[in-house]
Amino acid sequence: MAWRLGLDLGTNSLGWAALKLDGQGRPTGLIASGVRIFSDGRNPKDKQSLAVMRRLPRQQRRRRDRYLKRRSEFMERLIEHGLMPKDPAERKRLEKFDPWYLRVRGLDEKLSLHELGRALFHLQQRRGFKSNRKTDKGAEDEKGKIKSAAENVKTVMKNAGARTLGEYLAKPRVKNPKDFETRKAARKAAHEAAQEHPVRARLQGSGAKAFYDFYPTRDMIAQEFDTLWKAQKKFHDAALSDAARDALRNTLLFQRKLKSQPVGKCSLDPSEKRAPHALPSVQRIRIYQEVNHLNVRLPGEAERNLTLEERDSLVAWALAHQKLEFQKARKLLKLPDEARFNLESERRKHLDGDKTAAVLANNNRWGPGWRKIPAEAQEEIVKRLLEEENEKTLVDWLMAEHSLSAEAAEKVANAPLPAGHGRLGRTATRRVLAELERAVITYDAAKEAAGYDDLDFDGEVFDALPYYGEVLERHVAFGTGEPADLPEKRVGKIANPTVHVALNQLRRVINTLIKALIKRYGRPTEIVVELARNLPLSAKGKSELERQQRDNQDANDKRRAILEEQKLSDTYENRLRLRLWEELNPANPLTRRCPYTGEQIGIERLFTDEVEIDHILPFSRTLDDGIGNKTVSMRIANRVKGQKTPYEAFASSPEGFDWPAIKARAANLPNNKSWRFGPDAMARYDNEERDFLARQLNETRYLSLLAKTYLLRTGADVWVTPGRLTADLRWTWGLNSVLAGHNLEEAADPAKNRNDHRHHAIDAIVVALTDRGLLQRVATEAARAEENFDRRLLAGLKEPWRNFREDVRTSINRITISHKPDHGVEGALHEETAYGIVRDPLTGEPRLATRKPVTSLTAAEVKRIGDLGIRKTLMERTKGLEKKELQAELERCVKETGTHRVRVHKVEADYKVIRHGKNGEYKAVIPGENYCIDIIETPDGKWRGYGVTRFDANRKDWTPPWKRDHPDARPIMRVRKNDLLRLEKDGREQVMRVIRLAPSANCFYLALHKEGGELEKRHKDSEDSFRWDFANFSKLKDRCARLVHVDPAGRVFDPGPPR
């Protein structure tokens, strides 16, 4: 039997629906529907990739591990060459000598070998900053602060006559050398000197005004090592051999070569890696691509492409400047002020120019001479700038090969070039760029002319979809290429974690569905997909989208206030009318006029029958019901306009209408609306191969093409729909009220219930129905409504088949949501902070302690400072201060006292002690989240629950405590977060999802499998019917609770109540 699969793929959800097809390919019934819910791989708070959150602490751990290893190796070298005693006790006694004093004395006086070793060991503790050009890219601001502070240190050292960094830092401390030979005697003097000459680099201030006033560099440490060694060699010539010096110096100054970060494959030629954005050729291809895509729009005139001469004029400017402002482009092309470009918007006022040239051609760097260098030579220079790790090597090369001054060469070497990579490799870039330069053509046309295509589909079909990276090889990166590795590691993956997770879940659902339905229905004949607009967005893109949504919400709140003031209902249509009315003239409500008649529309008139919401281009001819195709106009103008475009209806200036005036008013509308008044507006909805109906079935975004190419491997006919009509069709067929549990009248305007995960399946059903036949019926019905001036454009659209809505309700009610389980023990073992274990100075009770910067303390933490004197002082000084005032006062305290960090105590009963090191050193950590709950049955027949932290679950020698407390108990089940339980609720068995593990309260927080949204917030909302099910462990047996498995296709596998 032929059947069609509809898919609604979002950032953390996948709704699906399977429809029966008749002999003509028309949907005749529902086979099944379902929903898969999964995590999007990002932190919900800041949308940052979870991989990044793991990477940063891992880098910190590795940095400390390398430091400890270097320190240990340096000590071994000192012992090996007689500069430190072998006996640990003897080495401990050397700690009494103040190393600052030894570092100064050693420049002129004889030190014992062990004293010299003590000074050298102190030297390696903080060996100074060494820049790496490749890792410092993108951190120019921080690097600039460090460089400025380092130059300041060199200047003050010179002014102070200090030969070494140690001498400069120690001189204020060594006022009386006789009293300064031991560390104990030096502490007070050192503290006083630290106020004037700090020995640690600390960032001062905050924000744009943050700075370092002190920052030693690696070469300062190297210079002091050499100076000390040379001075002492006169006294210990035999012991201080060249071999000893080289071994110690190499250990002290060694910095490993950094591993190059993996780069993705060229999307057109996977044999090459993607080229860096900074390459001149990549800058040029971007500029040519964007300028070639520019079209000129004049109110009431046909949109046109640029001529070759116009294109070259704009490209020349963009290549010579950092940006091409659209206002400047109008002047260059001698266009009138009312002209607009298709890429121009309220948020986009310019195109980026050649960023690399703008940086390097700066007078303080290469200067104007950069633009005279041949393109091939520029390419190689930038390649060297990007790849060379050593700054001195690069500066020397620039001076020798290109005759730059030392100052200019240094500034070129540190130039902030554009970061990241494009989508093409260098070969593809060169070939496509040549075609873009040759004519004013689009990127797609240039790509085709260069002999490339974007299709990965070679006709091969699989019984089950493989890992997406094996099919979309040109679009993945970071693979090892090792045959023994699993596909994801071997082939690589798409960098965006949300897309990666979504495509993996798509594979699981598709393969499970086909396996479940193939015996009865065979393989799917057709697959229709709709992708969420925010699915491919980066963390920055998602944050920008959220900002826009907040702005829209704020605007809607203001409109609600206006409606309340006008004593009008707060409905979607009324808010929409206000928004469209505001667009007529955002600056002045008194000049908001009908675009067609020019009549003033005041706020009172706006909500009368005289004014209507108008589709600028007829809905029946475009199927465009978006906000960009709507405005408010006088009803009489709407009647005259009918099913015509503004140009078709009014270009001849019929009686009562003035076309030049209409064009002038249209020019004041947002750019996405003003072009619709041109004579070619409808032509833009057509192209040589597809009409507007076909466009509704062919989404052209990059990710959509990837999804289509991937799904073609099933052997089905695949199309990706942009989903512009999904909401309209859902409302027209009354599907919004399916989840409400009753039939609602149309007038009630039921909204989509986003708190019920099953709404994804309803969307998938509508998506599955979106074919050419449906769209033709939509266009016909809309044309009829427009002809009869019926505002309900789709009211007469028939259901796809008889009893359609009831079939949908029946199918939706059968759904059990499939939630992706996460049973791995991997994760944060404990909270990030490691604590010491101390006694409270007042009560003597055990406390956890950690050192924190004084400037980072909260008011509550000030009250828990371990030192009673400091605690009392800070509490008095910060009493009653708010956050900003508190911060400022703490900064003043640091400057006055020199105390930068303090111990803060914390009361915590549940902590773990970790022992490490050769001497059994220990630290305390607070366990992270609970990994699971073990439900057991004791011999008396009662059920009990024992929490297992992720920390304990990862211990090899760990034994569950219930085995100790109840050795004869019987394990019933191990429950993890997001698991599904079937148990009795409200007199019948229901499938509930485990949302939270609460072993301290002896319960689970449960919610029905279909419940979505912010559950804690919903629980507290008196108007929301949702309430937590606090499932007590001891009551689970009475409720016949057991774990059930719901596969990606929504099939429930229930082992039955435990016996």
Order of alpha helices (4+ residues) and beta strands (2+ residues): beta-beta-beta-alpha-alpha-alpha-alpha-alpha-alpha-alpha-alpha-beta-beta-alpha-alpha-alpha-beta-beta-alpha-beta-alpha-beta-beta-alpha-alpha-alpha-alpha-alpha-alpha-alpha-beta-alpha-beta-alpha-beta-alpha-alpha-alpha-beta-alpha-beta-alpha-alpha-alpha-alpha-alpha-alpha-beta-alpha-alpha-alpha-alpha-beta-beta-beta-alpha-alpha-alpha-beta-beta-beta-beta-beta-alpha-alpha-beta-beta-beta-beta-alpha-beta-beta-beta
